[in-house]
Amino acid sequence: MFAVVQTGGKQYRVAVGQSIEVEKLPQAKGESLEFDRVLFVGEGDQVTAGTPLVEGARVVATVSRQERGPKILVFRYKSKKRVRVLRGHRQSLTQLYIRDIIVNGESTAARLAPPKADAPAAAPAAPAELGTTVVAEPAAPEATETAPVETEGTEE
C-alpha cells in the first residue's frame, strides 16, 4: 500500500517501511507525527483519490534525524561590469521513517507484520522406536587456506 502526502508545499509518495527526506519539521529526533493531508491512497488495483483529501486517511511517521542537505552554489554575474556574486545555500531537512498508513481506522502495518508465535518452539521429535539411537553425522572439516611457501633461490 502506498499514499501520497503533502508537507512543506511538496507531495511525497510513501509506503510503510520507507524513509523520506522532507523540509525541516519542528519535531525532535524520535518523536512521532501524523500526516492528515493524504491526497491519494492505493493498493494494487484499488485506488482512492481525494477531493482534495482522502477522508479518514493518515500516515504515521517517526523522525529519524534532523540534518542539512548538500551545499548549493548560486553564482550570479553581469558581463562587462565586474559584478560577480557567489552565494551558498544548505536546506535544513528532516528524515522520516514511515511506520503506518491508516485508512478508515484500518492499519496497513498490522496487516503486513508477520503473526507473532504465542507458543514456544516445539521440542525436537523423539525417535520412532524406543531403544533406537539417532547419530548425527560429523561435520565436514573446514577448508583452510594455506599461504604459498617462499624459497630462496630457484631450483632448475
C-alpha positions in Angstrom: 0.0 0.0 0.0 1.2 3.5 -0.7 -0.1 7.0 -0.1 0.7 10.5 -1.4 1.1 13.0 1.4 1.6 16.8 1.3 4.1 18.5 3.6 6.2 21.6 3.1 4.4 22.6 -0.1 5.5 19.3 -1.8 4.0 15.9 -2.4 5.7 12.6 -1.5 4.7 9.1 -2.4 5.3 6.9 0.7 5.0 3.3 1.7 5.3 1.5 5.0 9.0 1.0 6.0 10.2 3.7 3.7 12.5 6.6 4.7 12.0 10.0 3.1 13.6 13.5 3.5 11.2 16.4 3.8 11.7 20.1 4.6 12.5 20.8 8.2 9.8 19.9 10.7 9.7 21.2 14.3 9.7 17.6 15.9 12.8 16.3 17.6 14.5 13.0 16.8 12.5 10.0 17.9 9.2 11.9 18.1 6.2 10.6 16.2 3.9 12.6 13.9 0.9 12.1 11.7 0.2 13.5 8.3 -3.5 14.1 7.8 -3.1 15.7 4.4 -3.3 12.5 2.4 -4.1 13.2 -1.2 -4.1 9.6 -2.7 -4.1 6.1 -1.4 -3.5 3.0 -3.5 -3.0 -0.8 -3.2 -2.9 -2.9 -6.3 -5.8 -2.1 -8.5 -7.7 -0.3 -5.7 -7.0 3.4 -5.6 -8.7 6.3 -3.8 -8.1 9.8 -4.9 -9.1 12.6 -2.5 -11.1 15.7 -3.5 -8.7 17.2 -2.4 -8.0 14.9 0.7 -8.9 11.3 1.3 -11.3 11.1 4.2 -10.2 9.1 7.2 -6.6 8.5 5.9 -3.5 9.3 8.0 0.2 8.5 7.6 2.2 7.8 10.9 5.9 8.6 10.8 8.8 8.9 13.2 11.6 11.5 12.9 14.9 9.6 12.2 17.2 12.7 12.2 17.4 16.4 11.6 20.1 17.3 9.1 21.2 19.7 6.4 21.3 18.9 2.7 24.2 19.4 0.3 25.5 22.9 -0.4 24.1 24.5 -3.5 26.2 27.3 -5.0 24.5 30.2 -6.8 26.8 32.2 -9.0 25.5 35.5 -10.5 27.3 37.9 -12.7 26.8 40.7 -15.1 29.0 40.7 -18.1 31.4 43.7 -18.7 30.5 45.2 -15.3 32.9 43.3 -13.0 29.9 42.1 -10.9 30.3 38.6 -9.6 28.4 37.2 -6.6 28.8 33.7 -5.3 26.4 32.6 -2.6 25.8 29.2 -1.0 22.7 27.6 0.5 22.1 24.5 2.6 18.5 23.4 3.1 17.5 22.1 6.5 15.9 18.6 6.2 14.1 16.1 8.4 14.4 12.4 7.7 11.2 10.4 8.4 10.6 6.7 8.7 7.1 5.8 7.6 5.6 3.4 10.2 2.0 3.1 9.2 -0.7 4.1 6.7 -4.2 4.2 8.3 -7.3 4.3 6.1 -10.7 4.4 7.8 -9.2 3.0 11.0 -7.6 0.0 9.3 -3.8 -0.2 9.8 -1.6 -1.3 7.0 1.4 -2.1 9.2 -0.7 -4.6 11.2 -1.6 -6.4 8.0 1.9 -6.6 6.7 3.5 -7.7 10.0 4.1 -11.4 10.4 2.0 -13.1 13.1 3.7 -13.5 16.4 4.0 -17.0 17.7 2.4 -17.3 21.1 3.5 -20.8 21.8 7.2 -21.6 22.5 9.1 -23.5 19.8 8.3 -27.2 19.6 10.7 -29.7 21.2 12.6 -31.9 18.7 10.8 -35.0 17.7 11.6 -38.3 19.6 12.9 -41.4 17.7 10.2 -43.5 16.3 11.1 -46.6 18.4 12.3 -46.8 21.9 15.8 -48.1 22.1 16.9 -46.7 18.8 19.6 -44.1 18.8 20.0 -41.2 16.4 23.5 -40.5 15.5 24.4 -37.1 14.0 26.8 -37.2 11.1 30.2 -35.5 11.9 30.6 -32.1 10.4 33.0 -31.8 7.4 36.3 -30.2 8.3 36.6 -26.6 7.3 38.9 -25.9 4.4 41.8 -23.7 5.5 43.7 -21.6 3.1 47.5 -22.1 3.2 49.9 -19.4 2.2 52.4 -20.3 -0.5 55.9 -21.2 0.7 58.6 -18.9 -0.5 62.0 -20.5 -1.1 65.3 -18.7 -1.5 66.7 -19.3 -5.0 65.2 -21.3 -7.7 65.9 -25.0 -8.4 66.0 -25.6 -12.1 
